[in-house]
Amino acid sequence: MSFRVRTSTSSCQASLAPQSAPSEAELLAFVRRTAADAELVAALPLDPEGRTWIRLEGPGGSEAWLIGWPPGAGTGWHDHGGSHGAFAAAAGGLTEQSLAAQLPTEGWKVLELADGVDRERRLTGGDGRAFGPHHVHQVFNTSPTEHAVSVHAYYPPLPMMRRYGRTGQVLRLEQVEWPEEWG
């Protein structure tokens, strides 16, 4: 682990701040490598009723999670509070629906989306994707019978998440979640 020592005339403090922030490509490499760790993936307890997770140590001070998705589980529309990140499927498959548009992060409650902004992709067996700080998406397991498992990493660690409701082309800010709420 790298760290910097900060000194001042009044005190000496050690900071565990990383030398440099991990890039989206570095986060993607991490989640793919971690998704390939069969022993770690098998260690995740799976619940037939809800998502399960284990917090991991990500590269360069990033926040990382191993997440289990029962059949039909999903996130709903959300963003990552200005963090960039990556995720990869470790077992089963996930579908991601995203918006190919950079949305303003502050100062709105309702947006009408333009035609053609919707994107959908399926991730299975080590497939992953990186995304920037303004990414809005929803992720879900469409399988009626099989669990999915994925690895996610974010930098900086998630300061918050905004949750959205969507009806047709209208996106509404519904809730802001803070880290202390995630347990």
Phi and psi in degrees as GROMACS dihedral restraints (atoms count N, CA, C in turn):
[ dihedral_restraints ]
;  ai    aj    ak    al  type     phi  dphi    fc
    3     4     5     6     1   -96.3    20    10
    4     5     6     7     1   148.3    20    10
    6     7     8     9     1  -151.0    20    10
    7     8     9    10     1   162.7    20    10
    9    10    11    12     1  -115.1    20    10
   10    11    12    13     1   144.0    20    10
   12    13    14    15     1  -102.8    20    10
   13    14    15    16     1   124.4    20    10
   15    16    17    18     1  -101.2    20    10
   16    17    18    19     1   136.8    20    10
   18    19    20    21     1  -126.1    20    10
   19    20    21    22     1   150.9    20    10
   21    22    23    24     1  -143.1    20    10
   22    23    24    25     1   172.5    20    10
   24    25    26    27     1   -69.0    20    10
   25    26    27    28     1   -22.9    20    10
   27    28    29    30     1   -96.6    20    10
   28    29    30    31     1   -24.6    20    10
   30    31    32    33     1  -159.4    20    10
   31    32    33    34     1   169.3    20    10
   33    34    35    36     1  -122.6    20    10
   34    35    36    37     1   122.9    20    10
   36    37    38    39     1  -126.3    20    10
   37    38    39    40     1   141.0    20    10
   39    40    41    42     1   -97.2    20    10
   40    41    42    43     1   131.2    20    10
   42    43    44    45     1  -112.7    20    10
   43    44    45    46     1   133.7    20    10
   45    46    47    48     1   -92.3    20    10
   46    47    48    49     1    22.2    20    10
   48    49    50    51     1   -64.7    20    10
   49    50    51    52     1   137.0    20    10
   51    52    53    54     1   -67.0    20    10
   52    53    54    55     1   155.4    20    10
   54    55    56    57     1   -61.9    20    10
   55    56    57    58     1   -42.3    20    10
   57    58    59    60     1  -148.8    20    10
   58    59    60    61     1   150.0    20    10
   60    61    62    63     1   -70.2    20    10
   61    62    63    64     1   141.7    20    10
   63    64    65    66     1   -68.7    20    10
   64    65    66    67     1   140.6    20    10
   66    67    68    69     1   -79.4    20    10
   67    68    69    70     1   169.6    20    10
   69    70    71    72     1   -59.1    20    10
   70    71    72    73     1   -40.4    20    10
   72    73    74    75     1   -64.0    20    10
   73    74    75    76     1   -39.2    20    10
   75    76    77    78     1   -67.8    20    10
   76    77    78    79     1   -38.9    20    10
   78    79    80    81     1   -65.1    20    10
   79    80    81    82     1   -40.1    20    10
   81    82    83    84     1   -63.5    20    10
   82    83    84    85     1   -43.2    20    10
   84    85    86    87     1   -61.3    20    10
   85    86    87    88     1   -41.2    20    10
   87    88    89    90     1   -62.2    20    10
   88    89    90    91     1   -49.2    20    10
   90    91    92    93     1   -66.4    20    10
   91    92    93    94     1   -35.6    20    10
   93    94    95    96     1   -66.5    20    10
   94    95    96    97     1   -44.4    20    10
   96    97    98    99     1   -62.5    20    10
   97    98    99   100     1   -43.7    20    10
   99   100   101   102     1   -69.0    20    10
  100   101   102   103     1   -38.3    20    10
  102   103   104   105     1   -62.6    20    10
  103   104   105   106     1   -25.9    20    10
  105   106   107   108     1   -83.1    20    10
  106   107   108   109     1    -4.5    20    10
  108   109   110   111     1   -83.3    20    10
  109   110   111   112     1    90.7    20    10
  111   112   113   114     1   -59.9    20    10
  112   113   114   115     1   -35.5    20    10
  114   115   116   117     1   -66.0    20    10
  115   116   117   118     1   -44.1    20    10
  117   118   119   120     1   -64.0    20    10
  118   119   120   121     1   -46.5    20    10
  120   121   122   123     1   -60.0    20    10
  121   122   123   124     1   -41.2    20    10
  123   124   125   126     1   -68.6    20    10
  124   125   126   127     1   -22.3    20    10
  126   127   128   129     1   -77.4    20    10
  127   128   129   130     1   -13.4    20    10
  129   130   131   132     1   -73.4    20    10
  130   131   132   133     1   120.8    20    10
  132   133   134   135     1   -69.5    20    10
  133   134   135   136     1   134.4    20    10
  135   136   137   138     1  -107.0    20    10
  136   137   138   139     1   137.7    20    10
  138   139   140   141     1  -114.8    20    10
  139   140   141   142     1   130.1    20    10
  141   142   143   144     1   -69.0    20    10
  142   143   144   145     1   -14.5    20    10
  144   145   146   147     1  -103.8    20    10
  145   146   147   148     1   -26.9    20    10
  147   148   149   150     1  -152.0    20    10
  148   149   150   151     1   168.0    20    10
  150   151   152   153     1   -67.8    20    10
  151   152   153   154     1   147.1    20    10
  153   154   155   156     1  -123.9    20    10
  154   155   156   157     1   158.3    20    10
  156   157   158   159     1  -156.4    20    10
  157   158   159   160     1   156.5    20    10
  159   160   161   162     1  -130.3    20    10
  160   161   162   163     1   131.8    20    10
  162   163   164   165     1   -80.0    20    10
  163   164   165   166     1   136.7    20    10
  165   166   167   168     1  -117.9    20    10
  166   167   168   169     1   162.7    20    10
  168   169   170   171     1   -89.7    20    10
  169   170   171   172     1   116.6    20    10
  171   172   173   174     1   -90.8    20    10
  172   173   174   175     1   171.8    20    10
  174   175   176   177     1   -72.3    20    10
  175   176   177   178     1   144.3    20    10
  177   178   179   180     1    58.8    20    10
  178   179   180   181     1    32.4    20    10
  180   181   182   183     1    83.8    20    10
  181   182   183   184     1    10.6    20    10
  183   184   185   186     1   -76.4    20    10
  184   185   186   187     1   162.9    20    10
  186   187   188   189     1   -98.1    20    10
  187   188   189   190     1   134.5    20    10
  189   190   191   192     1  -137.1    20    10
  190   191   192   193     1   152.3    20    10
  192   193   194   195     1  -142.1    20    10
  193   194   195   196     1   141.7    20    10
  195   196   197   198     1  -103.3    20    10
  196   197   198   199     1   123.0    20    10
  198   199   200   201     1  -125.3    20    10
  199   200   201   202     1   133.1    20    10
  201   202   203   204     1  -101.8    20    10
  202   203   204   205     1   136.2    20    10
  204   205   206   207     1  -121.7    20    10
  205   206   207   208     1   110.9    20    10
  207   208   209   210     1   -69.1    20    10
  208   209   210   211     1   165.8    20    10
  210   211   212   213     1   -52.2    20    10
  211   212   213   214     1   131.5    20    10
  213   214   215   216     1    83.1    20    10
  214   215   216   217     1    -5.5    20    10
  216   217   218   219     1   -73.7    20    10
  217   218   219   220     1   148.9    20    10
  219   220   221   222     1  -157.1    20    10
  220   221   222   223     1   171.9    20    10
  222   223   224   225     1   -96.1    20    10
  223   224   225   226     1   -25.5    20    10
  225   226   227   228     1    76.7    20    10
  226   227   228   229     1   169.0    20    10
  228   229   230   231     1   -69.2    20    10
  229   230   231   232     1   133.7    20    10
  231   232   233   234     1  -161.0    20    10
  232   233   234   235     1   167.2    20    10
  234   235   236   237     1  -124.4    20    10
  235   236   237   238     1  -174.2    20    10
  237   238   239   240     1  -119.4    20    10
  238   239   240   241     1    30.1    20    10
  240   241   242   243     1    61.0    20    10
  241   242   243   244     1    26.2    20    10
  243   244   245   246     1    96.7    20    10
  244   245   246   247     1    -1.9    20    10
  246   247   248   249     1   -83.1    20    10
  247   248   249   250     1   150.7    20    10
  249   250   251   252     1   -97.7    20    10
  250   251   252   253     1   163.9    20    10
  252   253   254   255     1  -168.3    20    10
  253   254   255   256     1  -169.4    20    10
  255   256   257   258     1  -158.5    20    10
  256   257   258   259     1   156.4    20    10
  258   259   260   261     1  -148.5    20    10
  259   260   261   262     1   155.8    20    10
  261   262   263   264     1  -142.7    20    10
  262   263   264   265     1   145.9    20    10
  264   265   266   267     1   -79.2    20    10
  265   266   267   268     1   132.6    20    10
  267   268   269   270     1  -105.4    20    10
  268   269   270   271     1   -31.9    20    10
  270   271   272   273     1  -151.6    20    10
  271   272   273   274     1   149.4    20    10
  273   274   275   276     1    66.4    20    10
  274   275   276   277     1  -152.7    20    10
  276   277   278   279     1  -144.6    20    10
  277   278   279   280     1   151.4    20    10
  279   280   281   282     1  -127.2    20    10
  280   281   282   283     1   150.6    20    10
  282   283   284   285     1  -111.7    20    10
  283   284   285   286     1   134.3    20    10
  285   286   287   288     1  -115.8    20    10
  286   287   288   289     1   128.6    20    10
  288   289   290   291     1  -109.9    20    10
  289   290   291   292     1   130.0    20    10
  291   292   293   294     1  -137.9    20    10
  292   293   294   295     1   170.3    20    10
  294   295   296   297     1  -108.5    20    10
  295   296   297   298     1   126.0    20    10
  297   298   299   300     1   -88.9    20    10
  298   299   300   301     1    58.7    20    10
  300   301   302   303     1  -155.9    20    10
  301   302   303   304     1   141.6    20    10
  303   304   305   306     1   -86.5    20    10
  304   305   306   307     1   115.4    20    10
  306   307   308   309     1   -92.0    20    10
  307   308   309   310     1   148.9    20    10
  309   310   311   312     1   -64.6    20    10
  310   311   312   313     1   143.3    20    10
  312   313   314   315     1   -90.3    20    10
  313   314   315   316     1   -17.9    20    10
  315   316   317   318     1  -133.3    20    10
  316   317   318   319     1   159.5    20    10
  318   319   320   321     1    83.5    20    10
  319   320   321   322     1    15.9    20    10
  321   322   323   324     1  -143.3    20    10
  322   323   324   325     1   156.3    20    10
  324   325   326   327     1  -122.3    20    10
  325   326   327   328     1   -27.4    20    10
  327   328   329   330     1  -138.3    20    10
  328   329   330   331     1   131.6    20    10
  330   331   332   333     1  -128.1    20    10
  331   332   333   334     1   141.8    20    10
  333   334   335   336     1   -98.5    20    10
  334   335   336   337     1   121.0    20    10
  336   337   338   339     1   -83.1    20    10
  337   338   339   340     1   143.1    20    10
  339   340   341   342     1   -74.0    20    10
  340   341   342   343     1   156.5    20    10
  342   343   344   345     1   -63.4    20    10
  343   344   345   346     1   147.5    20    10
  345   346   347   348     1    85.4    20    10
  346   347   348   349     1     6.7    20    10
  348   349   350   351     1   -88.6    20    10
  349   350   351   352     1   -11.7    20    10
  351   352   353   354     1   -79.1    20    10
  352   353   354   355     1   136.8    20    10
  354   355   356   357     1  -130.5    20    10
  355   356   357   358     1   147.4    20    10
  357   358   359   360     1  -139.8    20    10
  358   359   360   361     1   138.5    20    10
  360   361   362   363     1  -144.3    20    10
  361   362   363   364     1   153.4    20    10
  363   364   365   366     1  -111.8    20    10
  364   365   366   367     1   132.8    20    10
  366   367   368   369     1  -119.0    20    10
  367   368   369   370     1   128.1    20    10
  369   370   371   372     1  -138.6    20    10
  370   371   372   373     1   158.7    20    10
  372   373   374   375     1    38.0    20    10
  373   374   375   376     1    60.5    20    10
  375   376   377   378     1    93.1    20    10
  376   377   378   379     1   -10.3    20    10
  378   379   380   381     1   -61.5    20    10
  379   380   381   382     1   140.5    20    10
  381   382   383   384     1  -146.0    20    10
  382   383   384   385     1   173.8    20    10
  384   385   386   387     1  -155.0    20    10
  385   386   387   388     1   146.6    20    10
  387   388   389   390     1  -105.8    20    10
  388   389   390   391     1   159.0    20    10
  390   391   392   393     1  -150.6    20    10
  391   392   393   394     1   158.2    20    10
  393   394   395   396     1   -88.3    20    10
  394   395   396   397     1  -177.6    20    10
  396   397   398   399     1   -71.8    20    10
  397   398   399   400     1    -9.7    20    10
  399   400   401   402     1  -111.1    20    10
  400   401   402   403     1    20.8    20    10
  402   403   404   405     1   -74.8    20    10
  403   404   405   406     1   128.6    20    10
  405   406   407   408     1  -119.0    20    10
  406   407   408   409     1   127.3    20    10
  408   409   410   411     1  -157.2    20    10
  409   410   411   412     1   174.8    20    10
  411   412   413   414     1  -136.6    20    10
  412   413   414   415     1   146.4    20    10
  414   415   416   417     1  -127.8    20    10
  415   416   417   418     1   139.5    20    10
  417   418   419   420     1  -155.6    20    10
  418   419   420   421     1   158.0    20    10
  420   421   422   423     1   -98.7    20    10
  421   422   423   424     1   112.1    20    10
  423   424   425   426     1   -86.8    20    10
  424   425   426   427     1    -6.9    20    10
  426   427   428   429     1   -65.2    20    10
  427   428   429   430     1   135.5    20    10
  429   430   431   432     1   -81.9    20    10
  430   431   432   433     1    -9.9    20    10
  432   433   434   435     1  -132.7    20    10
  433   434   435   436     1   -21.3    20    10
  435   436   437   438     1  -112.7    20    10
  436   437   438   439     1   141.0    20    10
  438   439   440   441     1   -70.1    20    10
  439   440   441   442     1   154.3    20    10
  441   442   443   444     1  -119.8    20    10
  442   443   444   445     1   153.9    20    10
  444   445   446   447     1  -133.2    20    10
  445   446   447   448     1   139.3    20    10
  447   448   449   450     1  -141.6    20    10
  448   449   450   451     1   163.9    20    10
  450   451   452   453     1  -120.7    20    10
  451   452   453   454     1   134.7    20    10
  453   454   455   456     1  -128.8    20    10
  454   455   456   457     1   144.8    20    10
  456   457   458   459     1  -141.5    20    10
  457   458   459   460     1   142.8    20    10
  459   460   461   462     1  -137.6    20    10
  460   461   462   463     1   141.1    20    10
  462   463   464   465     1  -141.5    20    10
  463   464   465   466     1   133.9    20    10
  465   466   467   468     1   -65.2    20    10
  466   467   468   469     1   165.3    20    10
  468   469   470   471     1   -48.4    20    10
  469   470   471   472     1   142.8    20    10
  471   472   473   474     1   -52.5    20    10
  472   473   474   475     1   117.0    20    10
  474   475   476   477     1   -79.1    20    10
  475   476   477   478     1   -24.5    20    10
  477   478   479   480     1  -176.7    20    10
  478   479   480   481     1   171.1    20    10
  480   481   482   483     1  -134.8    20    10
  481   482   483   484     1   137.3    20    10
  483   484   485   486     1   -99.8    20    10
  484   485   486   487     1   133.9    20    10
  486   487   488   489     1  -105.7    20    10
  487   488   489   490     1   138.6    20    10
  489   490   491   492     1  -123.7    20    10
  490   491   492   493     1   151.0    20    10
  492   493   494   495     1  -106.6    20    10
  493   494   495   496     1   147.9    20    10
  495   496   497   498     1  -135.9    20    10
  496   497   498   499     1   131.3    20    10
  498   499   500   501     1  -129.4    20    10
  499   500   501   502     1   111.2    20    10
  501   502   503   504     1    58.2    20    10
  502   503   504   505     1  -123.5    20    10
  504   505   506   507     1   -94.9    20    10
  505   506   507   508     1     9.6    20    10
  507   508   509   510     1  -103.7    20    10
  508   509   510   511     1   123.7    20    10
  510   511   512   513     1  -110.9    20    10
  511   512   513   514     1   128.2    20    10
  513   514   515   516     1  -121.0    20    10
  514   515   516   517     1   133.0    20    10
  516   517   518   519     1   -71.8    20    10
  517   518   519   520     1   122.1    20    10
  519   520   521   522     1  -110.8    20    10
  520   521   522   523     1   -31.7    20    10
  522   523   524   525     1  -160.3    20    10
  523   524   525   526     1   148.8    20    10
  525   526   527   528     1  -116.5    20    10
  526   527   528   529     1   125.8    20    10
  528   529   530   531     1  -107.1    20    10
  529   530   531   532     1   145.5    20    10
  531   532   533   534     1  -114.9    20    10
  532   533   534   535     1   153.8    20    10
  534   535   536   537     1   -52.2    20    10
  535   536   537   538     1   -37.0    20    10
  537   538   539   540     1   -64.9    20    10
  538   539   540   541     1   -14.7    20    10
  540   541   542   543     1   -85.3    20    10
  541   542   543   544     1   -12.5    20    10
  543   544   545   546     1   -88.0    20    10
  544   545   546   547     1   -10.7    20    10
